[in-house]
Amino acid sequence: MAAPNIETIVSLAKRRGFVFPSSEIYGGLGSAWDYGPLGVELCNNVKQAWWRWMVHERDDMEGIDSSIILNRSVWKYSGHEETFSDPLIDCKECNSRFRADKLAEEVGEPVSGFDFIKIKCPSCGKTNWTEPRAFNLMFRTTIGAAAEEDDPTALAYLRPETAQGIFINFLNVQTTMRRKIPFGIAQIGKSFRNEVTPGNFIFRTREFEQMEMEYFVRPGEDERVHQEWIDYCFDWFKTLGVSSENLRFYEQPAEELAHYAKRTVDIHYRFFPEREDEERQWDELMGIANRTDFDLKAHSKKPEDAEGKRINPDSTEDLSYFDEATKERFYPYVIEPAAGVNRTVLAVLMDAYSEQVNDKGEKRVILKLHPELAPIKVAVLPLAKNKPEIVGLARSIKKSLQPSMRAVYDDTGGIGKLYARQDEIGTPFCVTVDHQSLEDEAVTVRDRDTWEQERVKVAELAEHLKQRLGIKF
């Protein structure tokens, strides 16, 4: 069982400290969210799992962390200044603004050549629209203490993607780390897009974190490697506990491809299971693109266009690659798997959501998170908080577990309520310290998913939990 809709996760997230509306005490800020105590742990666990899978467990990968604000020329030659836009449309009656393609999608029509007179404004119900126009999504800022907002020499942008920071550092990484093709460069970091119509909780926001990797390959090998990464990424989501029933591939048609892409395949998740139209239940979780050699050529000083004119007269470096074995120089093709932290977290939460009825007929929410992702790995609960010996032993056990796993101590309710609370936030195991523990030096370990209990010696508890959680160190 997965969550029936995003609203169910919104309620759980606010109630249990995963995600809060940003600036809530001032009325909030549209499509901005703050991760609470449990949410930040879940996000960190997702990022750590991705980094371990993408970088640490491979022999062909390096990591970087590039600047959020880059030289404006980066965005000029990458094409973002000219082409990074969405079609914007205004309602002439109420001045509401929408993305034209998403508005058309709501009625199941393609945006290209579509007559918007047929669509009613979601805000006022009228059908009086402006013509769609391009709206650049990059956030503008200025650099320098004396910079004026209208000074073009001071203009800069908050990066709309992390990829360009990788491309402009290709030569730095390749030479300093003595890498040979094929190899990849990975990065996790914040990106910013001035979305026309953000929404659906953390699914689409203006500030978000990306997990991106650029894999550099020899031209001619790109199609095979691209397919390998498509399959590899699909399998990774399953290792996080996401059901394959809620995942699918989506091959982008030619008219949807970015200007640099040879082929792009998205991994979709069933984010909107409540929608009657089955096709509209799915949306992008990750994109895996074959970007060809567009980016490295765009940022290099040597390449020329068909008329013999330099593509980039401002660059100081040539980002081509010289193969020592074959004595060839070429611009590598790039395979790019890119996923958002927000959407990965949302998919994980939705997929982990389940409900179970206890022996009293009460409905309980159980968040069956993969142990690697669970914000809290184990909760230590004293059966009697007014017994100093029991409390002391429980606190001692919690402290002994902390070096190897995230453990918490809780005595703020009866044992039934404490179990329910930990089930709802996804804690895999609860350890109960009772009167018998003082005599046999053993505790009760309760499994979140099965509610089964077993007695374990305190001396063996840490190793027992490590094995159950899959902790290797």
Phi, psi and omega in degrees: 000136175242171179299138182289340179192168181293328182301326178298320179288325177301314180297313179297317184297319179288317185294325186251009171083029174273309184219135176242151171297133181287144179057034188300323183290348176248022178092002177082176177222128186310125175058035175238135186223146176249134177277127180278191184305317180279326180295319181292326176294317179297315178300314180299321179293322176297314181294320179294321178296318179295315182295319179296315180292318187277324188248302189291328184269005179240156179259359187240033188222144172230160179239152174218173173218099185270168183290148176286322178257119182245167174306136183304331181298333177304315184280338175291310185277343174283344180097358184292322180299324185267325191240351185278082185213162174242152176286121183254139178224142181246142170277122182288343183276314186241001178066016175289147182243144182216159169283124184298321182292322179289326178295317177295323180298327181298331179254011174074031180238149175287144182289330183294116177074013184276142180274108185285355176296337181283344187261131176273140178297127179299339182272317186236350178083001180276171181231043182247099190245153167280169174287143176300141178220158182285134179234114181289135189268356184280136174283130179266149172212177178235151182247134177108143183295329183257010184290137175264151183298331182263013179272110184296335181285342180260356184292136175214172182229148165284133188299135176272352177202158179271348188300317186296329175297332176284314184299317183288347177255010182305310183293320178302312181291316183298319183280317183291326181263003176054047184272146174245147176295135003270146173202166182233160175234125184249153180205141171240128180187169182284143172227163187221128178223128181279070184302139178291313182228075175288168177157193185058053175063229183272008181295314180226112182230164181277337176240124184208167182247134181250149171242101187237149175220138175246121184251118188264125185226164177288136174304138184102335176258357188295320184293318178295314181294322178302313180295324178298318180290325177301311181291321182298317182290321178301317180293329181297318180297326177292328178291340177275000180095004179283129183291137178295339178293337181256013178238147175204163174268147173227115179274116180292127176291164186305323183288345179264348185294142172296159186298337183266351193269137172273322178200142176223131175239126178263149167261119181261150172239151180279077183285338188232063184295343183282346182286138182292319179287113186301324182295328182277000177283342187256149171205170190293133172253318178211147174243137177238107188248146167263102187272005184053213180257017186304310190291315181293324175293319183298330182259010182255154184276342189268323187302147179237153178277188184297337181264008178081013180265138180300133180292320184227092180286352184264343183287149178255355185232153172255116185268030175280170183238136178253122180271110182297326183290316184259353183060034179252146173242132182204167175263118182297149168279157186233129172255127188236104166273125183226127179227151176264141177296316181304310184291326177295316178299316180297316179297318180297316180295315181296318184288331182278344185292131176209162178232143181217145180260129180276183184290349176265002181082012181269138178279128179243139173271129177237123178263098187274063179291145172302136183307326180295331184263341184305129180302319178241130182273323182210140176247130179259122189236121175279135181289332179225108184281352178264008177253106184304325182293318180292315179298316181298318179293319180297315180294324178295319178296315179301316180295324181289334181276336188304323182298335185247351180199156178285111182237147177229158176246135180215127176226027188268027178180177174292162187297325179296316179292324179295318177300314182299320180297316181289325175300318186289337179258002172090016180291119186297324185221143171244138178246118182256127177258121183236186181299322181295333180300328181291338182262313185260001179053044178225159180229165177264125177254121182251132180274129182299317188279326184253344185064012178282150183234148177213151178269134181226136177296140180302321181295336183255000189297311183301314180293321178300313180293322178301316180295317180294326181275346182079023179281124186268342184237000000 
